[in-house]
Amino acid sequence: MKPSILREQALTPDGRLMTLSEHDGAYTIRVAGVELMTTRQHHSEEQLARRACEPLEQARSARVLIGGLGFGFTLRAALGSLRPDATVIVVEIMPEVVSWNRKPDYGLAGVLLDDPRVEIVLADVADVVARRRGFFDAVILDVDNGAAGLTTTENARLYTAPGLAHLHAALRPDGLLAIWSAAADPAFEERMRRCGFAVITERVPLYAGSRSSACLFIGRKAKAAG
């Protein structure tokens, strides 16, 4: 059995250890020992991006925010659904994650970052959202394992009522908020509704044929009256 090899490590802003490891050609990122993402399972991340971006396939100059670069599977699926004149802002709080993706030896998402539609912003996604009112056609969050801070504890504010209010305000009328979660969360779903989103949830397999699934929260901002 091939061993798992530690390739990279870094500290998150709140001091927890983030690692990149490789096992038999597959890569995994963990935070404080908890698996955050792996190249072996990315179907649900791709479906998250498609649910948010497929309604924008014909939209001119669409603007999409992706919270969390990860291994780029969400970004790849988003780009595949958007026109050449779209803008995709990828907000990543860990510069090391961007660096790891750019290393040719790992064969990760480096080529995607050179797409002219892509802008990488090294920042806290909550801060970026709070500064952009009525700006985005879609916001896609795949930064944690659910409605709680995992990558960094500061992310927890994204999922509070004030955080959801900022996300709502950052969207254009009829814009979509798409959030990945490892499990269903009825309380969070209701919180989204109270913050002005029309919400649907969908279970999608982690990979083709998998019995395990993720939960996608899809919230639509209502169009302005009149």
N, C-alpha and C positions, 0 to 999 in steps of 0.2 A: 504494500500500500504506500503510495507516494505521500511524503510529509507535506504539511502546510508550511509555506515559507513566508516569513515576514519581510515585505518589500519596503514599506515606508511607515512612518509614524509621525504624528504631530499632536499638539495640544489644542483643544477647542478653546474658544474665548473664556469659558468658565473653568478651564483647567483639567478637563477630562481627556483621556488618551483616545485618539482616533488612529486606527491602524488600517493599512492596506496589506492584505495577505494574498498569496497565490497558492492554489492547490490544483495540480493537474491541468494547468492552463486557464483556470477560472479565477476571478478576482473577487474579493469580498472586502467591504469596508465595515468596520465595527467601531462603535463608540462605547467606551468603558466596558468592553467585552460583549456588548449586545450587537447582533448583526443588524446593520442598517440597510445594506443592499448587496447584491451579488450579481455577477454577470451570468450566472446560471438561470436566474429567474427575472424576466423583465417584461413578460406579456402584459401584466397588469399596469405597469408604468406606461407602456405604449398605448394601452386602451384609455388611460387617463388623458393623455395628450390628444388622442383622436376624438374623444367625447367633447373636449373643449374647442378643438380647432377645425373639425370637419364642417361645422356651421359657417366657418369663415373662408371656406375654399374659394369662393368667388368674391370675397370682400377686398376692396382696393385699400392698400396701405394699412392692413390690419396690424394692430399692436398687441403683442402677447408678452406677458411676463411669466417666466418659469422660476419658481423658487427652489433652488437646489440643482446643481449640475449632475451630481451623482456620477454614473458612468455614461451619461448622454443618451440613454434610451428614450427618455421623455422628449428631449430636444430633437432627436432624429425623427420621431413620429410627428412632432409638431411641424417641423420643416416640410415633411412630406405632405402635409395637408394645407399648406399656405402658399399664396402666390409669391412670385419673385420680388414684389415690391413690399412685402411684409417686413416688420421689425420684430425680432424676438430678443427680449432683454432677459438674460440669464443672471440671476442674482445668487451669488455663492459667497458665504461668509468665510470659508476656508480657502485661502489662496493655494494651499498645498493640494487641494483636490483638483484645481485647475492645472497645476503643475504636473500632477500624476497623470492626468488625462493626456497631456501634451507629450509625454515621454514615448518615443517611437517603440521602444522595446516592449512596452505593455500592450500596444495595439488597442487602446481604448478610444476615447471620443475626440482625440486631437483634431482630426480633419474637419469635424463639424464646426469647430470654433473658428475656422477660417471662412465659413460661409458668410458672404457679405450681408446677409440678413441678421446675423447674430452680433449682439453686443454683450460682453461680459462685464458685470458690475460686481466688484468685491465689496460687499456691504451686508448688513442685516436686512433681510427682505421686509421686515416690519417697518423699518425706517424708510425704505424706498417707497413702499405702498403709501405711507402716510403723507409723502410729498407729492403724489401724483393723483390729483382729483379728476375724475372723469376722463382718464387717459387711456385705459386698456380695454380692448375688446374681450380679452380673456386673461385670467390669472390662474396659473397652475401651481399648486403647492405639493411638492414631494420632498419635503425636508425632514420629516420625522416619520415615526411608525403609526401615527394617529394624531388625535387632537390633544397632544401634550408635547412639551419640549423634550426631544431626545438628543438631536445633534448638539444643541445648546439649550440650557434651561430658559434662556431669554425667549426662545421660540414659543413658549407657553402663552405669551401675550397675544400671539396670532389668533388663538382659538377662543379667547375671551370675547365677551360682548363688545368692548371697545375695539379690540383687534378686528373683529368681523365688521364693525361699523366702518373702520378705515378701508378694509377690503371692498366693501360695498361702495364706498365713496370713490374709490380708485377706478371703478368700472364705468364704462359708458352705459347708457340705457340699453337694456337687453343683453348686457355683457354676462359672461359666464365665469363662475368661480368653481374650480375643480380641485378636490383635495383627496389624496391617497391616504388610506388607513388600513392597518393590518386587521382591524375588527370593526364590526358595527358599533355605533355609539348613538343610541336614540336621543340621549340628552343633548349631545352636540348638534344633531340634526335639528332638534327643536330650537336650539339657540340660533342656528342659521336662519330659521324661519322668523324668529322674533326680530332678527336684524334686517329683515326685508327681502330675503331670498325665497324664491319658489324652489323647493328642494326635491330632488329625486336621489335615491341611493341605488347602487348596482353592485352586485357581487360578480367579480370576474376571477377566473383561475389565475394562479401565479405563473403558470406556464401551461402550454397545450397538454391536455389530458390530466392535469393536476386535480386532485380532490381538495386541495387547499386553495383558499381564495382570499382576495383582498376586497375591501369595501371602498367604492368610489362615491364621494359626496359631490353632487353636481348642483350648484345653486345658480339660478338665473335672476338677474336684477330686472325688475319690472321697467317697462318703457314708461317715459314720462306721460302723464295724462294729457290728452289733447294732441 
